[in-house]
Amino acid sequence: MNTFTWLLKREYWENRGGFLWAPVWASGITLALSVLGVIMAEMGARRANVSIGVNITDLVSRMTPDQMQQLGAGLDIGMYWLSALVSIVLFFVLFFYLIGALYNDRRDHSVLFWKSLPLTDSQTVLSKVVSATVLAPVLAVGVSLVLMFAFLVLMSIVAAFHGVNPITMIWMNASPLSVAGKLILLIPINAIWALPCIGWLLLVSAFAKRAPFLFAVLVPVFAGILITSFDLLNNLHIPDFSFWRNVVGRLLFSVMPGSWMDVAQLRLVNHANGPVDLLNALSLASIGEVLTRPGLWIGAVAGVAMIAGSVWVRRWRDDS
């Protein structure tokens, strides 16, 4: 156990720039742009002598409970969008981390040093899997929570500047604890969903002699072109199956947090009548429904098989 913990620390030390500082910088830039946007909007309105023609305090005091609920849902949606920006950064970090996770050690021949230590290939590969499924996402969620709190503070300052009580308008309507709880709950679901991508990229990283990125991308893309061009899956009659979505998409993009959202959920988002409807796409029932999909577990089994394959390739590959 101490050995595995040390391996996780090694992954963090070697990839701290991507795991921690990339989300931090992305969040800092996002927050800075938000502050700049608010300042420019306020200055522009004053210079142009713009007046909305109504007292904001009176407007807020006359809002109905339904309107207050929509306001709170809008704030929650804003927090989810901020976490989505961090998730996009995390996707690129994890994709290139996994591509080089086993390849870089072979390229600089440091794999010979690591193999000389009392470390098994299974421990080494699993430390990279845990780093991609737990360590990096937990750090990203932590950064997202700080960003969301800063966003609410910024909205509170704007509300106070306009004479509105931020406690009653912002903090009593928004649900930061609920949003934070769902983001934490999604970590294991995203991990299970991402296993095909993690397994594929690690397998390529262990196998490819050069250009693992091209190998990882071109093989599934060419397979998709070949299969769709010759209709090779026509006779299987698998309901609601698309090779591009269920195979190519899972192999290349499932490490993206939230990519498990299906067409029905995206349709719900597109036809939402307000912020409350948008939140239904991330309700606990919707999240729980993901665990009932056969595709989730079939992909997970395939991912575990490819992870096992990467362990085997690393064990028997001659890097001398």
N, C-alpha and C positions, 0 to 999 in steps of 0.2 A: 504493500500500500504506500509506503514511504517512497519507493522507487517510482511508482506511477504519479504520485504528487510532484515529485521532482521533475518528471517528464512534462507535466502540465506547466510547471513554473518555467521550464526551458522554452516551451512554446510561447508563453506570454512574453518572456524576456526577448526572444528573437523576433516577435511579431507585435510588439507593443505599439509601434507606429500605426499599424493597421487596425488592431483590435481596440485600442483606446483612443489614440490621438486623431485618427481619421474621423470618427464620430464626433469627437470634441470640437475639432476645427469646423466640421460641417454645421454643427449646432451653433457655434459661435458666429459663423458667417450668417447663418439664417437669422439669428437674433439681432445681429448688428444691422442687417438689411431691414428687418421689421422696425427697429427703432428709427432708422433713417427714414423709412417710409412714413412713419407717424409724424416725425418732425417736419418733413417736407410738406405733408398734407396740411398740418396745422399752420405752418408759415405761409403756404400758398393760399389757404382760405383767408388768412388775415390780410395778406397783401391785396387780394382781389376783393376784399370786403364782402366775402360770401356769408350769407346768413341763411340758415335752414328755415327760418320763419317760425320756429317753435322752441319753447324752452325744454331742454332735454330732461331736466328734473321732473317737470310736469308730465312729459311723455312717459317716462319710466313709471311714475306713480300711477298712471292710468292704464298700465298694461294688465291684461287679463291673465289669470293663471295659465291658460293655454299658451298665451304669448310668452310668458315667462319660461314655460317649459321648452318652447321652441328656441328661446334665447340660450337656455342652458345646454340644449342639444347642439346648438350651433357652436358653442364654446368647446363642447366635447369633440365635435367633428374637427375643429381647429387643432385640438391636441392630437388627435389621431393622424391628421395630415402632417404635423410636425414629426411624429414618430415614423411616419412613412418616409420622410426625407432621410432620416437616419438609417432606415431599413435599406434604402437604395444604396447608400454608401456601404453598408454592411454586405450587401450582395456582391459588389465588386471586390471588396476586401477578401471575402471568403472564397470567391471563385478563383482568384489568382493565388490565394494562399494554398488552396487544395491542389491546384495545378502544379505548384512548385514544392509541395510538402515532402514528397519522396524523390522527385527529380533533382532538386537542387543539391541534396546530399550526394547523389551519384555524380553530378556534373563536377563538383569540386573535390570529389573523392573523400569527403569527410565521412561518408557512410562506412568506410573501413575503420575509422576511429570509433564510431558509435557501435559497430558490430563487435569491436574488441572489448566493449564493456559488458558487464553482466545484465544486459537488457535483451529481452526477447523481441522478435519482430512484431509479435502480436501487441505487446505493450507499446511499442513505438507507434504503430499504426493507430491503435485505439486512442492514444493520447491526442493524436491529430483529429480523430473523429469527435472526441469529447470537446476539444478546443473549438471545433466548428459548430457543434450542436449546443454547447452549454456555455463555455467560457466567453467567447466573442459575443453571442446574443445577450448574455446577462450584462456584460459591460455596455452594450449598445442600448439596452432597455434602461439601465441606470442613467446613461447620458440623456436619453429621451425624457426621462422623468424630470431631470434638472431643467431641460429645455422647456418642458410643458409648464413647470412651476414659474419659470422666468416669463413665459408667455402670459400667464395669468396675472403676474405682477405688473407687466407692461399694460395689460388691459385695465387693471385697477388704477394705474397712474392716469391713463387717458380718461377713465370715468371720473376720477376725483378732479381732474383738471376742468371737466365740464360741470362740476358741481353735483355729481351723482355719488351716492354712497356705494363704494366698491364692494363692501361686505354683502349688502342685500342684492346688488345687481350682478356681481361676478361670482363671489365665493359661495353664495347660498343657492345659485342656479347651476353652476358647473359641477361636475362629478369627477374631480381628479383622482379620488381613491378608486372609483369604479373603473376608470380608464386604466389606471396603473395596474389594478388587479387583473384586468383582461389581458394586458400586455404581458404580464408575468405568466398567466395561464396559457398564453399562446406559445411560449417558449418550447414546451415539450411537443406540442402539436406541430409547430414548424420543424422541429428536429426530426420527427417521424416522417413528415412529408418530404424533407430534404434528403433522406437517405439514398435515393437513387442517384441524385446529383453528386453527393459526397462520395458514394462508392465508385461511380464512374470516373470522376476526376482523380481520385486516389489510384485507381487501377491504371489509368493512363499515366499518371505521374510515376508509378512504379515500373511501367513497361516501356514507355517511349524513349528511344535513344536520343532524339532531338525534337525540337518544336512541339512540345506537348500540347500547347494551346491549339495549334492547327489540327493536331490529331484528335483532340477531344471534341472540337467543333465540327470538323469536316466529316468524320465518320458517321455520326448520327444524321447529319444533314444529307449526305449522299445516300444513306440508307433510306431516308424519308423520300427523297426524289425517286430512287429506284422502285420502292414499294408502291408509291402513288402512280408512277408512270405506267407500271405494268399491272396495276390492280391486283397485287399479290395477296391481299387480305380479303378480297371480295367474297371468297367461298367460306370464310370463317363465320360470317354473320354475327359478329359480336355487337350487341346493342350499345349505342352511345359510345362507340370507340373510334378514336381518331389517332393514327400513328403519330402525327405531328404533335398533337396535344398530349396524349398519354405516354408517349415514349420519348420523342425528341424534346418536348417541353420539360418533361420531368428530368431528363438527363442533364439538361443545360441550365434550367432556370428554377428548379424547385428549391434551391438554396435561398431564393429570395423570400424573405418573411411575408406571409400572407398570400403567396401564390396559389394556395389551396382554394381560394375563392373560385367557385365555379360560375358557369354562365348564368345560372338562375340568380345567384347572389349579385352578380354584376348588373343583371337586368333590373333587380330590385333597386340598386343604386341609381340607375339611369332613369327610372320612373318614379323616384321619390318625390313626394309633394312637399317635403320640408325636412329640416334637420332630424326630427324625430324618426321619420321613415328611414333616413340614411343609417341611423344607429341600429336599425333592425338587422342590417347585414352583419353586424358584429354582436348580436345578442348572444346570450349564453346558449340558447336553444340552437342557434345557427352554428356556433362553434362546436357544440356537442354533436351536431349532425355530421360533421366532418369525420368523426371517429367511426361512424357506421358505414362509411363508403368502402367497398371492397378494393377499389383502386388504391386507396391509401395504404392498405396492408399488403397488397400484392407488390406495390412499388417498394415498400419497406423490406419485404423478403428479398426482392431483387437487389436492393441496395446492400443488405447484409451479405448476400452472396458475393457481390463485387468487392466489398471490403475484405472478406475472407480471401478472395482472389488476389487482392493487392498484397496481403500478408504473405501468401504463397510465392508470388512473383518476387517480392523483396527478399524472401528467405533464400531462394534458389538462384537468383540472378547473379552472374559472375561479374563483379565490378572491379576486379583486380587489374 
